Amino acid sequence: MIRKPKVILADEPTGSLHSSQGEEIMQRFKRLYDEGVTIVQVTHNERNAAVGHRVIELQDGWITRS
């Protein structure tokens, strides 16, 4: 974050966090997105996925919805 990245790749960014910490991360992602940062997030959490502007669902290695 210090170097102001243009893209962030986040694999389960809230995976082992307390729910309030996870919410803080998602709010930070929203702010970064509003500043022009592209964020690619991999998650099993449907609530966190819903924050995204584009959601691609995979099942057994295949795209089931985009």
PDB file of N, H, CA, C and O in Angstrom:
ATOM      1  N   MET A   1       0.817  -1.181   0.000  1.00  0.00           N
ATOM      2  CA  MET A   1       0.000   0.000   0.000  1.00  0.00           C
ATOM      3  C   MET A   1       0.874   1.262   0.000  1.00  0.00           C
ATOM      4  O   MET A   1       0.493   2.304  -0.534  1.00  0.00           O
ATOM      5  N   ILE A   2       2.027   1.137   0.601  1.00  0.00           N
ATOM      6  H   ILE A   2       2.337   0.291   1.034  1.00  0.00           H
ATOM      7  CA  ILE A   2       2.916   2.291   0.709  1.00  0.00           C
ATOM      8  C   ILE A   2       3.381   2.758  -0.659  1.00  0.00           C
ATOM      9  O   ILE A   2       3.534   3.958  -0.891  1.00  0.00           O
ATOM     10  N   ARG A   3       3.607   1.811  -1.571  1.00  0.00           N
ATOM     11  H   ARG A   3       3.483   0.836  -1.382  1.00  0.00           H
ATOM     12  CA  ARG A   3       4.126   2.157  -2.889  1.00  0.00           C
ATOM     13  C   ARG A   3       3.026   2.468  -3.888  1.00  0.00           C
ATOM     14  O   ARG A   3       3.304   2.662  -5.072  1.00  0.00           O
ATOM     15  N   LYS A   4       1.774   2.519  -3.429  1.00  0.00           N
ATOM     16  H   LYS A   4       1.548   2.362  -2.468  1.00  0.00           H
ATOM     17  CA  LYS A   4       0.617   2.847  -4.264  1.00  0.00           C
ATOM     18  C   LYS A   4       0.525   1.943  -5.498  1.00  0.00           C
ATOM     19  O   LYS A   4       0.701   2.408  -6.624  1.00  0.00           O
ATOM     20  N   PRO A   5       0.253   0.668  -5.286  1.00  0.00           N
ATOM     21  CA  PRO A   5       0.171  -0.262  -6.416  1.00  0.00           C
ATOM     22  C   PRO A   5      -1.033   0.036  -7.299  1.00  0.00           C
ATOM     23  O   PRO A   5      -2.031   0.593  -6.841  1.00  0.00           O
ATOM     24  N   LYS A   6      -0.930  -0.337  -8.560  1.00  0.00           N
ATOM     25  H   LYS A   6      -0.119  -0.789  -8.933  1.00  0.00           H
ATOM     26  CA  LYS A   6      -2.050  -0.185  -9.486  1.00  0.00           C
ATOM     27  C   LYS A   6      -2.944  -1.411  -9.463  1.00  0.00           C
ATOM     28  O   LYS A   6      -4.123  -1.336  -9.808  1.00  0.00           O
ATOM     29  N   VAL A   7      -2.370  -2.558  -9.049  1.00  0.00           N
ATOM     30  H   VAL A   7      -1.412  -2.618  -8.768  1.00  0.00           H
ATOM     31  CA  VAL A   7      -3.110  -3.814  -8.994  1.00  0.00           C
ATOM     32  C   VAL A   7      -2.778  -4.516  -7.680  1.00  0.00           C
ATOM     33  O   VAL A   7      -1.622  -4.546  -7.258  1.00  0.00           O
ATOM     34  N   ILE A   8      -3.795  -5.078  -7.038  1.00  0.00           N
ATOM     35  H   ILE A   8      -4.734  -5.054  -7.380  1.00  0.00           H
ATOM     36  CA  ILE A   8      -3.602  -5.899  -5.841  1.00  0.00           C
ATOM     37  C   ILE A   8      -4.218  -7.259  -6.116  1.00  0.00           C
ATOM     38  O   ILE A   8      -5.379  -7.355  -6.513  1.00  0.00           O
ATOM     39  N   LEU A   9      -3.430  -8.320  -5.902  1.00  0.00           N
ATOM     40  H   LEU A   9      -2.487  -8.242  -5.579  1.00  0.00           H
ATOM     41  CA  LEU A   9      -3.930  -9.691  -6.007  1.00  0.00           C
ATOM     42  C   LEU A   9      -4.107 -10.201  -4.581  1.00  0.00           C
ATOM     43  O   LEU A   9      -3.137 -10.305  -3.831  1.00  0.00           O
ATOM     44  N   ALA A  10      -5.349 -10.520  -4.204  1.00  0.00           N
ATOM     45  H   ALA A  10      -6.137 -10.436  -4.814  1.00  0.00           H
ATOM     46  CA  ALA A  10      -5.650 -10.902  -2.827  1.00  0.00           C
ATOM     47  C   ALA A  10      -6.284 -12.292  -2.793  1.00  0.00           C
ATOM     48  O   ALA A  10      -7.396 -12.489  -3.281  1.00  0.00           O
ATOM     49  N   ASP A  11      -5.569 -13.244  -2.215  1.00  0.00           N
ATOM     50  H   ASP A  11      -4.665 -13.084  -1.818  1.00  0.00           H
ATOM     51  CA  ASP A  11      -6.055 -14.613  -2.094  1.00  0.00           C
ATOM     52  C   ASP A  11      -6.588 -14.812  -0.675  1.00  0.00           C
ATOM     53  O   ASP A  11      -5.816 -14.863   0.282  1.00  0.00           O
ATOM     54  N   GLU A  12      -7.908 -14.923  -0.546  1.00  0.00           N
ATOM     55  H   GLU A  12      -8.535 -14.881  -1.324  1.00  0.00           H
ATOM     56  CA  GLU A  12      -8.572 -15.065   0.757  1.00  0.00           C
ATOM     57  C   GLU A  12      -8.067 -14.010   1.753  1.00  0.00           C
ATOM     58  O   GLU A  12      -7.540 -14.365   2.807  1.00  0.00           O
ATOM     59  N   PRO A  13      -8.223 -12.725   1.432  1.00  0.00           N
ATOM     60  CA  PRO A  13      -7.648 -11.673   2.269  1.00  0.00           C
ATOM     61  C   PRO A  13      -8.244 -11.582   3.678  1.00  0.00           C
ATOM     62  O   PRO A  13      -7.636 -10.979   4.563  1.00  0.00           O
ATOM     63  N   THR A  14      -9.417 -12.169   3.895  1.00  0.00           N
ATOM     64  H   THR A  14      -9.911 -12.659   3.176  1.00  0.00           H
ATOM     65  CA  THR A  14     -10.034 -12.111   5.224  1.00  0.00           C
ATOM     66  C   THR A  14     -10.132 -13.487   5.860  1.00  0.00           C
ATOM     67  O   THR A  14     -10.826 -13.654   6.862  1.00  0.00           O
ATOM     68  N   GLY A  15      -9.453 -14.468   5.298  1.00  0.00           N
ATOM     69  H   GLY A  15      -8.889 -14.332   4.484  1.00  0.00           H
ATOM     70  CA  GLY A  15      -9.587 -15.865   5.678  1.00  0.00           C
ATOM     71  C   GLY A  15      -9.504 -16.183   7.154  1.00  0.00           C
ATOM     72  O   GLY A  15     -10.380 -16.881   7.665  1.00  0.00           O
ATOM     73  N   SER A  16      -8.509 -15.714   7.858  1.00  0.00           N
ATOM     74  H   SER A  16      -7.798 -15.147   7.443  1.00  0.00           H
ATOM     75  CA  SER A  16      -8.318 -16.084   9.262  1.00  0.00           C
ATOM     76  C   SER A  16      -8.498 -14.891  10.190  1.00  0.00           C
ATOM     77  O   SER A  16      -7.925 -14.849  11.279  1.00  0.00           O
ATOM     78  N   LEU A  17      -9.284 -13.939   9.762  1.00  0.00           N
ATOM     79  H   LEU A  17      -9.749 -13.973   8.878  1.00  0.00           H
ATOM     80  CA  LEU A  17      -9.465 -12.729  10.556  1.00  0.00           C
ATOM     81  C   LEU A  17     -10.792 -12.747  11.307  1.00  0.00           C
ATOM     82  O   LEU A  17     -11.734 -13.435  10.916  1.00  0.00           O
ATOM     83  N   HIS A  18     -10.846 -11.987  12.380  1.00  0.00           N
ATOM     84  H   HIS A  18     -10.081 -11.428  12.698  1.00  0.00           H
ATOM     85  CA  HIS A  18     -12.092 -11.738  13.095  1.00  0.00           C
ATOM     86  C   HIS A  18     -13.006 -10.980  12.138  1.00  0.00           C
ATOM     87  O   HIS A  18     -12.522 -10.247  11.276  1.00  0.00           O
ATOM     88  N   SER A  19     -14.311 -11.146  12.278  1.00  0.00           N
ATOM     89  H   SER A  19     -14.703 -11.742  12.978  1.00  0.00           H
ATOM     90  CA  SER A  19     -15.247 -10.541  11.314  1.00  0.00           C
ATOM     91  C   SER A  19     -15.084  -9.028  11.209  1.00  0.00           C
ATOM     92  O   SER A  19     -15.207  -8.477  10.116  1.00  0.00           O
ATOM     93  N   SER A  20     -14.809  -8.344  12.321  1.00  0.00           N
ATOM     94  H   SER A  20     -14.709  -8.793  13.209  1.00  0.00           H
ATOM     95  CA  SER A  20     -14.636  -6.884  12.248  1.00  0.00           C
ATOM     96  C   SER A  20     -13.366  -6.518  11.488  1.00  0.00           C
ATOM     97  O   SER A  20     -13.330  -5.499  10.797  1.00  0.00           O
ATOM     98  N   GLN A  21     -12.326  -7.338  11.610  1.00  0.00           N
ATOM     99  H   GLN A  21     -12.356  -8.165  12.171  1.00  0.00           H
ATOM    100  CA  GLN A  21     -11.100  -7.092  10.854  1.00  0.00           C
ATOM    101  C   GLN A  21     -11.331  -7.333   9.366  1.00  0.00           C
ATOM    102  O   GLN A  21     -10.817  -6.596   8.523  1.00  0.00           O
ATOM    103  N   GLY A  22     -12.100  -8.362   9.049  1.00  0.00           N
ATOM    104  H   GLY A  22     -12.517  -8.960   9.734  1.00  0.00           H
ATOM    105  CA  GLY A  22     -12.433  -8.634   7.656  1.00  0.00           C
ATOM    106  C   GLY A  22     -13.208  -7.490   7.033  1.00  0.00           C
ATOM    107  O   GLY A  22     -12.962  -7.108   5.888  1.00  0.00           O
ATOM    108  N   GLU A  23     -14.141  -6.950   7.792  1.00  0.00           N
ATOM    109  H   GLU A  23     -14.340  -7.260   8.721  1.00  0.00           H
ATOM    110  CA  GLU A  23     -14.925  -5.807   7.296  1.00  0.00           C
ATOM    111  C   GLU A  23     -14.019  -4.603   7.048  1.00  0.00           C
ATOM    112  O   GLU A  23     -14.205  -3.871   6.076  1.00  0.00           O
ATOM    113  N   GLU A  24     -13.054  -4.403   7.916  1.00  0.00           N
ATOM    114  H   GLU A  24     -12.903  -4.997   8.706  1.00  0.00           H
ATOM    115  CA  GLU A  24     -12.102  -3.300   7.741  1.00  0.00           C
ATOM    116  C   GLU A  24     -11.303  -3.474   6.445  1.00  0.00           C
ATOM    117  O   GLU A  24     -11.090  -2.509   5.712  1.00  0.00           O
ATOM    118  N   ILE A  25     -10.868  -4.692   6.168  1.00  0.00           N
ATOM    119  H   ILE A  25     -11.042  -5.476   6.763  1.00  0.00           H
ATOM    120  CA  ILE A  25     -10.137  -4.971   4.928  1.00  0.00           C
ATOM    121  C   ILE A  25     -11.010  -4.667   3.713  1.00  0.00           C
ATOM    122  O   ILE A  25     -10.548  -4.044   2.757  1.00  0.00           O
ATOM    123  N   MET A  26     -12.275  -5.108   3.747  1.00  0.00           N
ATOM    124  H   MET A  26     -12.650  -5.614   4.523  1.00  0.00           H
ATOM    125  CA  MET A  26     -13.170  -4.873   2.616  1.00  0.00           C
ATOM    126  C   MET A  26     -13.428  -3.375   2.419  1.00  0.00           C
ATOM    127  O   MET A  26     -13.508  -2.914   1.281  1.00  0.00           O
ATOM    128  N   GLN A  27     -13.558  -2.619   3.494  1.00  0.00           N
ATOM    129  H   GLN A  27     -13.493  -2.993   4.419  1.00  0.00           H
ATOM    130  CA  GLN A  27     -13.726  -1.161   3.386  1.00  0.00           C
ATOM    131  C   GLN A  27     -12.480  -0.524   2.774  1.00  0.00           C
ATOM    132  O   GLN A  27     -12.575   0.404   1.970  1.00  0.00           O
ATOM    133  N   ARG A  28     -11.320  -1.029   3.161  1.00  0.00           N
ATOM    134  H   ARG A  28     -11.243  -1.783   3.814  1.00  0.00           H
ATOM    135  CA  ARG A  28     -10.075  -0.506   2.590  1.00  0.00           C
ATOM    136  C   ARG A  28     -10.008  -0.815   1.099  1.00  0.00           C
ATOM    137  O   ARG A  28      -9.590   0.029   0.306  1.00  0.00           O
ATOM    138  N   PHE A  29     -10.420  -2.030   0.713  1.00  0.00           N
ATOM    139  H   PHE A  29     -10.759  -2.716   1.357  1.00  0.00           H
ATOM    140  CA  PHE A  29     -10.464  -2.380  -0.707  1.00  0.00           C
ATOM    141  C   PHE A  29     -11.384  -1.429  -1.465  1.00  0.00           C
ATOM    142  O   PHE A  29     -11.049  -0.992  -2.566  1.00  0.00           O
ATOM    143  N   LYS A  30     -12.540  -1.104  -0.888  1.00  0.00           N
ATOM    144  H   LYS A  30     -12.812  -1.459   0.006  1.00  0.00           H
ATOM    145  CA  LYS A  30     -13.466  -0.171  -1.544  1.00  0.00           C
ATOM    146  C   LYS A  30     -12.807   1.188  -1.766  1.00  0.00           C
ATOM    147  O   LYS A  30     -12.924   1.774  -2.842  1.00  0.00           O
ATOM    148  N   ARG A  31     -12.112   1.684  -0.739  1.00  0.00           N
ATOM    149  H   ARG A  31     -12.017   1.208   0.135  1.00  0.00           H
ATOM    150  CA  ARG A  31     -11.443   2.987  -0.879  1.00  0.00           C
ATOM    151  C   ARG A  31     -10.357   2.930  -1.944  1.00  0.00           C
ATOM    152  O   ARG A  31     -10.234   3.844  -2.760  1.00  0.00           O
ATOM    153  N   LEU A  32      -9.572   1.861  -1.936  1.00  0.00           N
ATOM    154  H   LEU A  32      -9.672   1.119  -1.273  1.00  0.00           H
ATOM    155  CA  LEU A  32      -8.519   1.724  -2.938  1.00  0.00           C
ATOM    156  C   LEU A  32      -9.105   1.657  -4.351  1.00  0.00           C
ATOM    157  O   LEU A  32      -8.572   2.266  -5.279  1.00  0.00           O
ATOM    158  N   TYR A  33     -10.200   0.918  -4.506  1.00  0.00           N
ATOM    159  H   TYR A  33     -10.633   0.424  -3.752  1.00  0.00           H
ATOM    160  CA  TYR A  33     -10.860   0.834  -5.807  1.00  0.00           C
ATOM    161  C   TYR A  33     -11.312   2.224  -6.260  1.00  0.00           C
ATOM    162  O   TYR A  33     -11.140   2.591  -7.423  1.00  0.00           O
ATOM    163  N   ASP A  34     -11.887   2.987  -5.342  1.00  0.00           N
ATOM    164  H   ASP A  34     -12.028   2.688  -4.398  1.00  0.00           H
ATOM    165  CA  ASP A  34     -12.328   4.346  -5.668  1.00  0.00           C
ATOM    166  C   ASP A  34     -11.163   5.250  -6.075  1.00  0.00           C
ATOM    167  O   ASP A  34     -11.353   6.240  -6.782  1.00  0.00           O
ATOM    168  N   GLU A  35      -9.954   4.898  -5.622  1.00  0.00           N
ATOM    169  H   GLU A  35      -9.800   4.094  -5.049  1.00  0.00           H
ATOM    170  CA  GLU A  35      -8.747   5.656  -5.988  1.00  0.00           C
ATOM    171  C   GLU A  35      -8.128   5.159  -7.288  1.00  0.00           C
ATOM    172  O   GLU A  35      -7.109   5.686  -7.734  1.00  0.00           O
ATOM    173  N   GLY A  36      -8.746   4.135  -7.903  1.00  0.00           N
ATOM    174  H   GLY A  36      -9.573   3.706  -7.541  1.00  0.00           H
ATOM    175  CA  GLY A  36      -8.263   3.664  -9.190  1.00  0.00           C
ATOM    176  C   GLY A  36      -7.443   2.386  -9.153  1.00  0.00           C
ATOM    177  O   GLY A  36      -6.881   1.992 -10.175  1.00  0.00           O
ATOM    178  N   VAL A  37      -7.361   1.732  -8.011  1.00  0.00           N
ATOM    179  H   VAL A  37      -7.818   2.052  -7.181  1.00  0.00           H
ATOM    180  CA  VAL A  37      -6.598   0.499  -7.891  1.00  0.00           C
ATOM    181  C   VAL A  37      -7.467  -0.672  -8.346  1.00  0.00           C
ATOM    182  O   VAL A  37      -8.628  -0.777  -7.950  1.00  0.00           O
ATOM    183  N   THR A  38      -6.909  -1.545  -9.170  1.00  0.00           N
ATOM    184  H   THR A  38      -5.966  -1.460  -9.492  1.00  0.00           H
ATOM    185  CA  THR A  38      -7.592  -2.769  -9.577  1.00  0.00           C
ATOM    186  C   THR A  38      -7.313  -3.834  -8.529  1.00  0.00           C
ATOM    187  O   THR A  38      -6.160  -4.058  -8.159  1.00  0.00           O
ATOM    188  N   ILE A  39      -8.369  -4.493  -8.047  1.00  0.00           N
ATOM    189  H   ILE A  39      -9.305  -4.311  -8.347  1.00  0.00           H
ATOM    190  CA  ILE A  39      -8.216  -5.519  -7.021  1.00  0.00           C
ATOM    191  C   ILE A  39      -8.820  -6.818  -7.539  1.00  0.00           C
ATOM    192  O   ILE A  39      -9.993  -6.873  -7.908  1.00  0.00           O
ATOM    193  N   VAL A  40      -7.994  -7.860  -7.559  1.00  0.00           N
ATOM    194  H   VAL A  40      -7.041  -7.815  -7.260  1.00  0.00           H
ATOM    195  CA  VAL A  40      -8.458  -9.195  -7.926  1.00  0.00           C
ATOM    196  C   VAL A  40      -8.456 -10.002  -6.636  1.00  0.00           C
ATOM    197  O   VAL A  40      -7.407 -10.234  -6.034  1.00  0.00           O
ATOM    198  N   GLN A  41      -9.637 -10.423  -6.222  1.00  0.00           N
ATOM    199  H   GLN A  41     -10.489 -10.234  -6.710  1.00  0.00           H
ATOM    200  CA  GLN A  41      -9.788 -11.123  -4.958  1.00  0.00           C
ATOM    201  C   GLN A  41     -10.299 -12.542  -5.202  1.00  0.00           C
ATOM    202  O   GLN A  41     -11.265 -12.743  -5.937  1.00  0.00           O
ATOM    203  N   VAL A  42      -9.649 -13.510  -4.587  1.00  0.00           N
ATOM    204  H   VAL A  42      -8.864 -13.346  -3.990  1.00  0.00           H
ATOM    205  CA  VAL A  42     -10.126 -14.890  -4.616  1.00  0.00           C
ATOM    206  C   VAL A  42     -10.713 -15.151  -3.242  1.00  0.00           C
ATOM    207  O   VAL A  42     -10.035 -14.972  -2.230  1.00  0.00           O
ATOM    208  N   THR A  43     -11.982 -15.578  -3.198  1.00  0.00           N
ATOM    209  H   THR A  43     -12.532 -15.724  -4.020  1.00  0.00           H
ATOM    210  CA  THR A  43     -12.621 -15.806  -1.910  1.00  0.00           C
ATOM    211  C   THR A  43     -13.704 -16.865  -2.021  1.00  0.00           C
ATOM    212  O   THR A  43     -14.283 -17.078  -3.086  1.00  0.00           O
ATOM    213  N   HIS A  44     -13.965 -17.522  -0.905  1.00  0.00           N
ATOM    214  H   HIS A  44     -13.495 -17.349  -0.039  1.00  0.00           H
ATOM    215  CA  HIS A  44     -15.099 -18.429  -0.801  1.00  0.00           C
ATOM    216  C   HIS A  44     -16.272 -17.730  -0.112  1.00  0.00           C
ATOM    217  O   HIS A  44     -17.366 -18.284  -0.015  1.00  0.00           O
ATOM    218  N   ASN A  45     -16.031 -16.517   0.360  1.00  0.00           N
ATOM    219  H   ASN A  45     -15.142 -16.067   0.281  1.00  0.00           H
ATOM    220  CA  ASN A  45     -17.025 -15.758   1.104  1.00  0.00           C
ATOM    221  C   ASN A  45     -17.906 -14.962   0.132  1.00  0.00           C
ATOM    222  O   ASN A  45     -17.437 -14.015  -0.500  1.00  0.00           O
ATOM    223  N   GLU A  46     -19.162 -15.343   0.018  1.00  0.00           N
ATOM    224  H   GLU A  46     -19.542 -16.113   0.532  1.00  0.00           H
ATOM    225  CA  GLU A  46     -20.055 -14.682  -0.940  1.00  0.00           C
ATOM    226  C   GLU A  46     -20.295 -13.218  -0.589  1.00  0.00           C
ATOM    227  O   GLU A  46     -20.474 -12.386  -1.479  1.00  0.00           O
ATOM    228  N   ARG A  47     -20.297 -12.903   0.695  1.00  0.00           N
ATOM    229  H   ARG A  47     -20.151 -13.578   1.418  1.00  0.00           H
ATOM    230  CA  ARG A  47     -20.483 -11.503   1.110  1.00  0.00           C
ATOM    231  C   ARG A  47     -19.312 -10.638   0.629  1.00  0.00           C
ATOM    232  O   ARG A  47     -19.516  -9.530   0.134  1.00  0.00           O
ATOM    233  N   ASN A  48     -18.096 -11.148   0.777  1.00  0.00           N
ATOM    234  H   ASN A  48     -17.931 -12.049   1.180  1.00  0.00           H
ATOM    235  CA  ASN A  48     -16.935 -10.396   0.304  1.00  0.00           C
ATOM    236  C   ASN A  48     -16.925 -10.312  -1.216  1.00  0.00           C
ATOM    237  O   ASN A  48     -16.544  -9.285  -1.777  1.00  0.00           O
ATOM    238  N   ALA A  49     -17.337 -11.377  -1.883  1.00  0.00           N
ATOM    239  H   ALA A  49     -17.647 -12.212  -1.428  1.00  0.00           H
ATOM    240  CA  ALA A  49     -17.384 -11.369  -3.347  1.00  0.00           C
ATOM    241  C   ALA A  49     -18.368 -10.322  -3.846  1.00  0.00           C
ATOM    242  O   ALA A  49     -18.142  -9.691  -4.879  1.00  0.00           O
ATOM    243  N   ALA A  50     -19.460 -10.139  -3.112  1.00  0.00           N
ATOM    244  H   ALA A  50     -19.644 -10.651  -2.273  1.00  0.00           H
ATOM    245  CA  ALA A  50     -20.492  -9.183  -3.535  1.00  0.00           C
ATOM    246  C   ALA A  50     -19.986  -7.746  -3.537  1.00  0.00           C
ATOM    247  O   ALA A  50     -20.589  -6.878  -4.169  1.00  0.00           O
ATOM    248  N   VAL A  51     -18.892  -7.488  -2.844  1.00  0.00           N
ATOM    249  H   VAL A  51     -18.401  -8.193  -2.331  1.00  0.00           H
ATOM    250  CA  VAL A  51     -18.302  -6.149  -2.837  1.00  0.00           C
ATOM    251  C   VAL A  51     -17.715  -5.817  -4.206  1.00  0.00           C
ATOM    252  O   VAL A  51     -17.622  -4.648  -4.582  1.00  0.00           O
ATOM    253  N   GLY A  52     -17.325  -6.844  -4.941  1.00  0.00           N
ATOM    254  H   GLY A  52     -17.401  -7.793  -4.635  1.00  0.00           H
ATOM    255  CA  GLY A  52     -16.680  -6.644  -6.239  1.00  0.00           C
ATOM    256  C   GLY A  52     -17.624  -6.094  -7.294  1.00  0.00           C
ATOM    257  O   GLY A  52     -18.842  -6.254  -7.212  1.00  0.00           O
ATOM    258  N   HIS A  53     -17.042  -5.453  -8.271  1.00  0.00           N
ATOM    259  H   HIS A  53     -16.053  -5.323  -8.338  1.00  0.00           H
ATOM    260  CA  HIS A  53     -17.825  -4.913  -9.386  1.00  0.00           C
ATOM    261  C   HIS A  53     -18.021  -5.948 -10.478  1.00  0.00           C
ATOM    262  O   HIS A  53     -18.891  -5.798 -11.336  1.00  0.00           O
ATOM    263  N   ARG A  54     -17.213  -6.995 -10.447  1.00  0.00           N
ATOM    264  H   ARG A  54     -16.506  -7.117  -9.751  1.00  0.00           H
ATOM    265  CA  ARG A  54     -17.369  -8.106 -11.382  1.00  0.00           C
ATOM    266  C   ARG A  54     -17.045  -9.382 -10.626  1.00  0.00           C
ATOM    267  O   ARG A  54     -15.977  -9.500 -10.025  1.00  0.00           O
ATOM    268  N   VAL A  55     -17.955 -10.327 -10.654  1.00  0.00           N
ATOM    269  H   VAL A  55     -18.822 -10.232 -11.142  1.00  0.00           H
ATOM    270  CA  VAL A  55     -17.763 -11.588  -9.941  1.00  0.00           C
ATOM    271  C   VAL A  55     -17.741 -12.717 -10.963  1.00  0.00           C
ATOM    272  O   VAL A  55     -18.630 -12.824 -11.807  1.00  0.00           O
ATOM    273  N   ILE A  56     -16.724 -13.549 -10.875  1.00  0.00           N
ATOM    274  H   ILE A  56     -16.002 -13.462 -10.189  1.00  0.00           H
ATOM    275  CA  ILE A  56     -16.613 -14.727 -11.724  1.00  0.00           C
ATOM    276  C   ILE A  56     -16.619 -15.943 -10.803  1.00  0.00           C
ATOM    277  O   ILE A  56     -15.751 -16.083  -9.942  1.00  0.00           O
ATOM    278  N   GLU A  57     -17.594 -16.812 -10.990  1.00  0.00           N
ATOM    279  H   GLU A  57     -18.300 -16.698 -11.690  1.00  0.00           H
ATOM    280  CA  GLU A  57     -17.687 -18.010 -10.162  1.00  0.00           C
ATOM    281  C   GLU A  57     -17.093 -19.201 -10.897  1.00  0.00           C
ATOM    282  O   GLU A  57     -17.323 -19.399 -12.090  1.00  0.00           O
ATOM    283  N   LEU A  58     -16.319 -19.992 -10.153  1.00  0.00           N
ATOM    284  H   LEU A  58     -16.131 -19.831  -9.184  1.00  0.00           H
ATOM    285  CA  LEU A  58     -15.718 -21.204 -10.693  1.00  0.00           C
ATOM    286  C   LEU A  58     -16.263 -22.416  -9.949  1.00  0.00           C
ATOM    287  O   LEU A  58     -16.517 -22.360  -8.746  1.00  0.00           O
ATOM    288  N   GLN A  59     -16.436 -23.497 -10.674  1.00  0.00           N
ATOM    289  H   GLN A  59     -16.229 -23.543 -11.651  1.00  0.00           H
ATOM    290  CA  GLN A  59     -16.793 -24.765 -10.063  1.00  0.00           C
ATOM    291  C   GLN A  59     -16.057 -25.869 -10.810  1.00  0.00           C
ATOM    292  O   GLN A  59     -16.179 -25.998 -12.028  1.00  0.00           O
ATOM    293  N   ASP A  60     -15.307 -26.649 -10.081  1.00  0.00           N
ATOM    294  H   ASP A  60     -15.207 -26.545  -9.091  1.00  0.00           H
ATOM    295  CA  ASP A  60     -14.514 -27.736 -10.664  1.00  0.00           C
ATOM    296  C   ASP A  60     -13.623 -27.245 -11.804  1.00  0.00           C
ATOM    297  O   ASP A  60     -13.434 -27.942 -12.801  1.00  0.00           O
ATOM    298  N   GLY A  61     -13.081 -26.044 -11.646  1.00  0.00           N
ATOM    299  H   GLY A  61     -13.234 -25.478 -10.836  1.00  0.00           H
ATOM    300  CA  GLY A  61     -12.161 -25.495 -12.638  1.00  0.00           C
ATOM    301  C   GLY A  61     -12.813 -24.835 -13.838  1.00  0.00           C
ATOM    302  O   GLY A  61     -12.122 -24.397 -14.757  1.00  0.00           O
ATOM    303  N   TRP A  62     -14.135 -24.760 -13.838  1.00  0.00           N
ATOM    304  H   TRP A  62     -14.697 -25.116 -13.091  1.00  0.00           H
ATOM    305  CA  TRP A  62     -14.859 -24.156 -14.968  1.00  0.00           C
ATOM    306  C   TRP A  62     -15.608 -22.921 -14.516  1.00  0.00           C
ATOM    307  O   TRP A  62     -16.108 -22.862 -13.392  1.00  0.00           O
ATOM    308  N   ILE A  63     -15.686 -21.925 -15.403  1.00  0.00           N
ATOM    309  H   ILE A  63     -15.280 -21.973 -16.315  1.00  0.00           H
ATOM    310  CA  ILE A  63     -16.461 -20.722 -15.110  1.00  0.00           C
ATOM    311  C   ILE A  63     -17.939 -21.078 -15.198  1.00  0.00           C
ATOM    312  O   ILE A  63     -18.416 -21.557 -16.227  1.00  0.00           O
ATOM    313  N   THR A  64     -18.659 -20.836 -14.100  1.00  0.00           N
ATOM    314  H   THR A  64     -18.272 -20.446 -13.264  1.00  0.00           H
ATOM    315  CA  THR A  64     -20.083 -21.124 -14.081  1.00  0.00           C
ATOM    316  C   THR A  64     -20.923 -19.856 -14.191  1.00  0.00           C
ATOM    317  O   THR A  64     -22.101 -19.909 -14.543  1.00  0.00           O
ATOM    318  N   ARG A  65     -20.310 -18.726 -13.890  1.00  0.00           N
ATOM    319  H   ARG A  65     -19.353 -18.683 -13.604  1.00  0.00           H
ATOM    320  CA  ARG A  65     -21.000 -17.436 -14.018  1.00  0.00           C
ATOM    321  C   ARG A  65     -19.965 -16.328 -14.096  1.00  0.00           C
ATOM    322  O   ARG A  65     -18.982 -16.333 -13.356  1.00  0.00           O
ATOM    323  N   SER A  66     -20.190 -15.380 -14.994  1.00  0.00           N
ATOM    324  H   SER A  66     -20.989 -15.376 -15.596  1.00  0.00           H
ATOM    325  CA  SER A  66     -19.290 -14.219 -15.063  1.00  0.00           C
ATOM    326  C   SER A  66     -20.080 -12.974 -15.335  1.00  0.00           C
ATOM    327  O   SER A  66     -19.507 -11.888 -15.430  1.00  0.00           O
TER     328      SER A  66
END
